[in-house]
Amino acid sequence: MDARNLVFQKLKPPCVRLNQAALRFAAKPDIAKDVIDALDEVHRVLNAVTPLQDALDEKLAEYVFFPLSHVLRESQKLPVRALEICLECLSLLLRTGWRNRLTPSLGTQLLILLGFMVGGSTARSKPRTSSDELQAAAFTCLSDLFLSLTNNVEGRTSLTETANIPALGHAVIVMLEGVTDGASSDVQLAALTALHSFHKCVTDQEALKNFFPGIVSSLSKVLTPSTKSRRSYRVYESGLNLLSEVLQSALQDNRLKQVIKATEVLSGHTARETTQADKSWLQATAAQVKLALANVVRLNSHGRIEVRQALFRLCSTVLEHCRESLSESASMMIETLIALSMEDSNNDSIEGQIKRILKVASGLSDLLLSSLHSWVVSLPRIMQSNDDAAKRRAIYRISLAYRLLSDLGRCSSVVDRLLASNLRDSVSNALHESLRVIGSDASISLSLPTTMDTTRLEQSSISFALVFSGNSSHRATFTALESLVERISSSDTSFTIAKESLDLVFGSQGDTRLAGFWLSFKLIEAICNQGMAMEGIIDYGNSGSDLRDSLVEELYSFSLSLLAEDELDVETDWRLQALALETVALQARRQKLDFRVDLVDALYLVIQLLGSPVQQLREHAMTCLNVLTTACGYRSTRDLIIANVDYLVNAVALRLSSFEISPQAPRVLYMMVKLSGPSLLPYLDDIVDSIFAALENFHGYSKLVELLFTVLTGIVEEGTKTQQLAIADGNPSTHRKPATKPVTMTEVAHLVAENRRKAARDVPDSSIEDPIAGSSFPMRPWKKTHNDSDPSFPEKDITQEADTDSEVQDEPDSPDPPPPAEKTYKTLLTITQLTQHYLSSASPTLRTSLLSLLNTSIPTLALHENSFLPLINTLWSVLVSRLDEPEAYVMASTLDIVGLLCVHAGDFMKGRIDSIWGDVRNMYISLSKKTTVLERSIPKSVQPDQAPKISGTVTKAILPASSSPPDPYIDAPTRLIRDTLIRFMCTLVEYVAIDDEIFDDIVAMLAPYLIQRPQIRVTLERRNPDAVWLAVKETEAATASKTGGSREVCRERPRCPVGQSWKFAELIF
């Protein structure tokens, strides 16, 4: 059995069943389920036999269509689902059995039927029932119908016969309505697919000319983006492709020329009238198409790349195939292609296709040049708007058009000059929209960068950030402007434009000056970059190189004058100085090692901006310094500064010695010290003297004094990092007291026995004469003699010492060893001694800064004891006066400094601690009254200003009654002083041999914290563990009595080991 008979045997049962069900439904409309089931079975079999090659021919298709015709006849009564399945079966028949053998009569009947099912009768009455799926299925059948007729010449011709024109027109109207008014994207896509098939099927140009206005109008309505009716991107894509096909078939230049030429060959009045009519129709149509395209091209910024690619094909079709017929739209199509190139990520390929189109038709280059002129004229106005996206689009299309015309050699000097002028105006307008980073009130500041900022100086970044750094949109706008300037730099008139822009800088102010400077710098930078890149390949001759060098030198000189301006002048915009730094970096990159000669003029000016109050300017100065270091061949910025330290130091010293009170010189010095480290300090002797002189002459200027001491603090911080001092500074203090070893009862017994033996042995005997009784008192200090070290020397009688006293006194003492790193040590010592004159300043900030300086320098200065101990005597009176500070943080810092002196001077501080202990104790009593923990334990008779004598009674008065934790909330100043006092007292116990009375006071004061802070207890137990234990027990007993319990305060007897017993020593007093 062949395939055809096999298909027939499969189709016969469901077709018979469907025919019977349809006839029964016609007689009794209530039973529709049988029809739907039979349709499902037919549809299933058709899907199964469709893959068989040529198995389903037109005869079998007619056999299957027979029962389907009964279903279609009852379409007004059957459910929508039955009609959907029926149309799906019909679509299968059109694609297989009737794919190229559909009879014209049946095709016309199906065209009328499908048009009626979707859009109603010709009277535009809608069908009774419908759905989106039914309409989509009907449009799919229409598409398959047109494709089937396309393969049949007789069927294709029959569609445009006079009798069938009304049905065809009705079908076109229904499809257009489905495209514009379809309820869903599926319906619209199906309608567009049917229109595609219709356009392929109908080849009669006269018929297409009649349908052309309606199709273009409907597609224009669909393809116009609107917020009210959002369509699927697939609808836009299909609609744009259909519009391209329709325009190409109806308005193709070659076809129209052939038609007009063939008409002109004819003779007579009728031929002339026909030609004139065709031209009139073309003019009217071109105008209407231009209006439609103006709405369609708004899709150039659509988010889907498929839509933009379809729009690109439409524009290419108009420019390549309809360039003459739609000449009025050519300029708009070129502009759209430029815009599409900006939106597409793969813009290189689009740019290449645009260039190919421009090469084919020379007239399009003129249109692009005209458009470029219009864009350049409108650029300043666009840059005044708030729409940053519009700004970037305008800049990009100018840049791309300029690049395309440059590659084609069609740019003109007029456009170049106009572009340069309008670019200056555009940048100036854009500056009005971007906010300044700082205001005029913040441009004057004496502050220096923080430590975190100075650590960034070690970074090796050589790329400058954008000067006009507003928000991200502003940065993107100026980045686009830079790209445009780079394109202009490759033109023949770039040198002239750069020269004119630079000349404008000298005679302008404000944003106009800034815009001109930016434009001239970017142009010259791009020209230099291109020249340096091509110097090894192309010889530009002396004229071009000399002109370039002349422009760079002129710009460099102007930049140095900007950097030398006083920053206190509010007219100086920090962005001008930032561009000046970039110019210095450009010159350094060009000259490389030869730029070392220019460092004399430029390096100081760059370093001074490292202390600018503007963060962006500081970052620019950091980057510029890195560029100078790399270009001049130095390994690091430290090497750069050390190599040029002579004139840097001279420049700073000159400004300080001339009593200039501006902050530039201190800032430069501070940055030099931070960049170079300890290696710079040996060169700063004269500068430190100049700073001292400035402090003496301008001590009334508090801000300047703070700035100068900030510089001195930086010198001290770097000085402590000197290798000799840093290594020694790592050693711990030698004044720490050893821990007290607890005395056992056995040791007490041995001590008593030893005392008894000594007492018995030392009983005086009157018969023995004391040989020393008549001798004179020693005439020299007890010191090591020669016989102590060398046993060969004979022992001298004690009576001979007096004779040799004068001789010993004449012996010179051993010389005092010099401090490590003597020159740096001397500088640090001098700076530290100077602080005594300013610790009484009215500025708390300055006092805190000075105490911080002392905290940094004291550990280093303590390495040389003979210099350090006199320094303590110098600073002591000033430090003691700071203990009465109203500012809590100054008082706390003072206590920390005194504690630091105790750490490094040890017992040398004992007498001084005794003298201030009453003040410290009063401070603690005053502090205790502010806390709820110690408030009730301090007697009212004890006042802070009485400075009571240290005694056991006072110690008991200070001892708290409980060990409860401090109050949950203590204000910050009180907490700061409390913690500092605790730290100070622990330092005294650990490093100074204080009296027992003072130690008892300390134990009493710190008793509430012994349990809570184990470290305090460990520190105090190093001196007297029994006293600490007793204080803890008394505190616990007081707490227990308050809570209702009791506990005896006594030391528990330790447990005796198993098998042993305690032996008690006999004590005799």
C-alpha angles and dihedrals in degrees: 000000000000124000094258093056090045091054090047092052089052095047099044101073097048092042092052090047091049092049092051093046091050092050092048090049090052088055095039113021094190095081106069097141093078090055093051092048092049091048090051090053093049091047091050093051092046091053089050096051097039095085090059107102112247091339093125110058132172093274093056088044090056089047091055093042091058096074088037090059089059088054092048090049089060095044092123091058105035123086119264091248091061091052091049092055091044092054091047089054090048091051089054091051092050092051095046120018097027098031092123106355104064112139116237093235094053090044091055092048091050091047091055093044096049092045090053093047092054105033107015126237126333088269085072094247113153122235117263096245131017144151139195091257092051093050092047090050091049092051089048090054090049090052092049090046092055092046091051091051091046090064090051116069093199092050093047091052094047092062093067096046115121094248093054099043094091092052091045091048091050090051091050091050091050091050093048091049089050089053096048102032103026112143094223140022091252091058092047092048092048090050091049090049090052090051090051090053091046091053091052093047100048111067098163104113093202091055091046090049089058093049094040099086094049094047094048092046094050093045090049089054091050096044096048106103113234135173092219098059114029115192133198117268088236089061090052092047095049092044093051091049091050092049090052091053093046094049093047094050096044103035105027110145097222094050093047091050090052092049094049092044092050090049093050090054088064115085131224141045094298093061092052091049091049092050092048091049092051091051093048091049090049093051093048092044093048091054092050092045090052090056091049093048091050088064095041096053090063085084089075090101096046115139097233118080090210090064093047091049091051090050089049090054090050093052091045090051092053093048097043104035105020101034095126101033091049098031091137089063097045095091091050091050092052091051090049091052089052090051092048090053089058094050097045119083090211092056094147092071092046090048090052092052091048089051090050091052091049092051093052094054116035092193091066090063089060090051091051091049090052091049090049090053090052092048092050092050092051095044098091091051092050091049089059092061127092094234104103092181090058090049092054092046091052092048093046096050090049090050094048094044090049091049093049094048091046091054089050092046093239101120118118131211089236091062090044094055093043090049092051093049095047092045089060090050091045094052090047091051092047090053090059089058097047116077121236115249091229133018129234091260091059096047093086112067137140096201121122127217116274124247090263090056094050092052088063089064088079092061116104101219112148098176118097122225120233113282093213095057106166121134123326092272092055091048091051090050094053091044088057089049090053090053090052092050090052089056091050091051091067093058124099092245096052094105091051092048092049092049093050092048091050092049089053091057094063095055102040139073139205121007092348090060092046092049092049092048092049093048095046092046094049091047094048091044091052091046091051093046091052091046094050091047094051102034092096092050108034129036107220094186130239097285096061093042093048092049091049092048091048092053092048093049092049092049091045093053091050090049093054090052089052092050091050093055117110109259089214086074104098090204090070110093113213089221090063089056090047090055089046089056090052089051091053089050090050091052091049092051090052098046098033109176092008088066090073088086091058093051088087089069102030110035098068091048092052096047093050090062091058085080095048117135089230112086094206091053091050090052090050090051091050091052092045091051090051090050091050090049093052096041094049093049101248121145095223142354088260090061090046093055096041091051090053098033095117099068093032090057091044092052093050093044091049092055093045094046091049088059093241107169098197115116097235098092096048090047093051091049092048092051091046091053093047093047098044102034124197093340090075098052098083088063096053103074095106093042092053089052089050090051090052090051091049090050090051094050099039102032089129092065100084097187092050091047090051090049093050092048089049086058091048090049089054090051091050093048092052092042091059088058092063108127097241093045096041093053093049092043090064092067116098121246115276093211098076111123119237117245116266112252111227115245116234126209090248091058089049091053092050090048092053091049092049091050090053092053092048091050092053093046097047097056105134119246114208093203093065116079118219107238092202097050094089097037122106125250114270112272097209137043119275104260139146114289132199094260090056091062102029118045091197091075113089118244114258122225113247090240090063093061093080091057093053096043095093090047093052092047091058091057109103118243119243111271120258109256113241120247119261114271088011098195095049091041091054091052092051091047092051093049092048092050090052092062091074090075095054104037087090092056118135091235113091089198092057092046090051091048091052093049089050088052090053090049089056099043103040097072089052096044091049089070090081106051097188089060097036100054094055088049089059089053090050096050100035101088092047092048093049091054089056090064088079092056118143089210110082097207092051091050091048092049090050092054089049090053092050089049090050089053089052091052093054101032101038116180091008085080095054097097093043092050090051089054095052099034092096090056092047091049091049089050090055092048091050090049092048092057089062094058127072093222099063101025098099095040096064114083115235089229091066110082124183095238095053094076092207120211115266108252142137091266092055091047091056089049091056095046109105121234097226142024096224114141120264121272113289091240125044119163116253099251092050092047091048094052092043094053091045092051091051091050091047095051092048089052091052092053093047101045110019129064094231123180121267091247091058091046090052089052090050092050090050092049095047096041094103089057101044094090097037096046112040093186091064091051092050091051094051093044089062087071104036119350093181093058090049091048091050092050091051093049093048090050091050090048092051090050092049092051091052092051093048100259130105134215129181114238104226139115112262117234109249118243117266117233116256113275095018136092135207119263116204122210120230111243120203119187 
